[in-house]
Structure formats: C-alpha cells, structure tokens
C-alpha cells in the first residue's frame, strides 16, 4: 500500500491541540480482520457472545505489509478485498469502467445492484505513489452480516500505481478509510462508513478496535470489532489518550487519529545491574536502563495510521533511536528506499547485550503531562528481508524510517511523527469516535506494555479526574505540507532493498 496526504496536508495546516473528556461503552458488534499471508481462509464467522452479536470478518495480513478486509457492496453484494486505513476516511473500489490494466481485479457493476444511486460529485484522491479518480456514489456496504444503507463511497474509473498485481492470490483492491469525516476527499463532508454504522443504529457507539496479529502471522489472523472491545485479544486494561484537534482554515475539528506526543525513550532491560558505564564523572549513578531520552519541549502531532507499514519521523530522531541500540557499525541507510538496513542480530538477546525497548509517551494536551506510555521490544522493529524468518535472516530492515518525498522537510520541521504497523501490531487498538480518544493495550501475542494514569483506562466508568481541568490556552504549530508523502511498504520493497544495497548504502554517523 501507499501513504496518502490528502487535501488537509496539501494546502498546509495548523495544529490546534485541545484536551478532551472521553468515555467508552461495551455492547459491540465484532468484525474480525484479515491479514495477508500464505494461507487464505475466506470464511466469515457469526457468533453470539455475552448477549450481543459478535460478527467476525478476518483481517488479512501480508506479513505485516498491509491489512485487508472483505466488504460487500450493492444488492446483491459484490465482494472486494480492501486495505484497512485509519489514515483516511473514504471507501473506494474500482468501477467496471476502469481499464483492466489499471484495475486488474474485481470491478463494481452498478447495473447489477438494485440499491445503487449515482451522484454528480467527483472523487479524486492523491497518494504518495499514485492516485485514484472517479465519482461518489451511494449503495449498501456490507461487512460480514452488517449492512450500511446508502453509504457514500468512491467508484473509481482510473488509477495510477494504486492497484498492483503482486503474484499473490489476495491483493488490495481498494481502500476502506475509517478516519474522521473531515478527512473525506470532498468539500461536502459526509459520514464515512463507521460513522454511518453508528448513525443507523447498527452499533451502540462509534467505536472500533483492531488486533493486527504478529508480523509472522498470515491469512485471517487479525480482527476488527465495530462498537466495542474484544478482551480476548488483549492483556490487561486499555489505556487512553485524547485525540488532538486541528485548526483547519479557522475551523477547529477532528481529522486525523492524532495524539499529543510528549517524548521518546530507548531503555534496556539489564535486570537492575549497574555497570561501570552507568557512572557519571562526578561519581553519581545515571539511569542504568536509559539508552536514549528525547523529551519534546512542546507536544508533537503523532498520527496513528494502520494504512502505513513503517513508522516515520524526522531523520535526526530516527537515527538517534537506531544508533542508541545498534551503533554506527550495525546500521546502514539505503538511499533508494529511504530505510535503514540493520544487523539482524539486533533482534536477539546475546549476553552481555541486554534486550532494549522503545518507549513512546503521549500527553492529554499541549501541557505535555504524559497520560500514557507505550513500550515495545526493539526486536519487534527488526524486519527480515531475505527470508520469512527472523532467526535465519541475514538482511533486515528497521521499522522506523525518516520522512521522504516532497513534503519531507515540512513534516520534519513540524515535528510530525506517523506511527505505522511496525509499532501498532504490538498493541490492541481502540478508536473511540464518540469520545475522541485512542486506547492501547498489549496485544495478546506481544511483549509490549502500556501504562497510563487513573481515569484513562477502561477499568472504571469514565469521568473527569479530580483536579483535571480543560485548558483555554491552545498551542498552534504551523506546517506547510505541499504534496507531503511517504511510501507505504509494498511487496516490492524487499526486492528494491536487496538490489539497492549494492550501491546505495551509506554508514550512519555516530551520535
């Protein structure tokens, strides 16, 4: 797949951070998600749990490069496998009018649907690596047994570098955007799919939660639940952080699933043993577990995007993180793909080298007081390139990369961070559209951990904490993001990496 920065980022934007009061309920409809892999199971399950319908529609995992879900469109339904994307809001699929060389898979036939309604509104969306164009239409959209009537979506008649043949039996044939209405690619904002589900009373609240599964899972290994949380897929309690609002042309609104980032650390697990390297010159003991600590003087915008494979940030910060765990002799930069090539041995704990962890902190507002910390092993960020198994791989890629593309400088200058699947798959994610917050918990199959303050988890009714106050002072960060783009991890990335390594690698400078 590919990263797209739609109209909000092409015109330049101002971030206006606003703290929110949030609350969650639990009476959900469950829809499992699908992860692309070698084994494909097209079955869908409908079951009943705890007096509510739990509808499962698996997420297809392509070894962590993208996550797909099957949707049915029209009456009777015509099925499409589309990429799940929290970083956009439009659903779109190919039209029968799209040439087969641009749309090589299933194409929607309007005359075969009794509920199809045309409009005269154009649909145009640009991505970092291509584009899709057509018109907006209305029809029934179905996931599992849940049918959303009169859902607006894009019916695409032309594409460029979007729908690609990859030699696999399952490929993305469109995108299901599940972001805020402000992200839709039209001047007349409408309710995207998940908002429409809530509006039509199909789910109790505008909440959806995602479990991606491991990088090494394949087939239908993940799950999406609309309307609640599947606690069988997580460990502990969900901890929440509020979504940051944007000031877009003097309109304060929610657009991206974006948090207030307050800092990044890299820590090591050395069992509490203090070594000679942990002593300062004055004889005092420094934090023996800390390899890197980068607090943000002002809260940064951190976008949570399931539609992006890698995690992106400014090059200086990305290199700091990598060098803190790898050192300059174990990492190289590939100028062609814009990613770091690393020693696969970094994923293994070989004494006396301790295992290390990346820690991300999020705040409730621009005051930068952290309410949530997400920690995951650095091992989870090491991706094998030349084999399917980290234990046998000799060439690996680091899951954090510097911004690239036309808008890289603007994104870096704005301090923007985009967290993609390399980090998100270690967690269970809860997107609460009713209360405008994002929840994290360790995924059942991961070694991640999540800590948060009281009142920001799901273990008790949500209420304003004692002493918690709304802030009337808003901080604005301006960024000009003309055609800002970063490339999503496509199936061909590994090939590009292997070829380019012969001539494009350069050593990293020491800290």
Secondary structure, DSSP 8 states (H G I E B T S, - for coil): ------HHHHS-EEEE------------EEE--EE-SSS-----EEEEETTEEEEE--EEESTTS-EEEEEEETTTTEEEEEEEETT---EEEEBTTS-TTT--S--B-GGG-TT-EEEEEEEEEE-SS-EEEEEEEEEEEEETTEEEEEEEEEEEEEEESSS---SSS----EEEE-S-GGGSSSSS----HHHHHHHTTSSSSSEEEEE---TT--EEEEEEEESS--GGGEEEEEEEEE---EEETTEEE--S-EEEEEEEEEEEE-TT---GGGB-TTS-B--TTEEEEEEEEEEEEEEE-TT-SSEEE-HHHHHHHHHHHH-GGGEEEETTTTEEEE-GGGGS--TTS-EEEEEEEEESSTT--EEEEEEEEGGGGEEESSSS-TTT-S-EEESEEE--STTHHHHHHTT-EEE-HHHHTTEEEEEETTTTEEEEEEETT---EEEE-TTSBSSS-----TT--------EEEE--TT-------TTHHHHHHHHTTT-EEE----
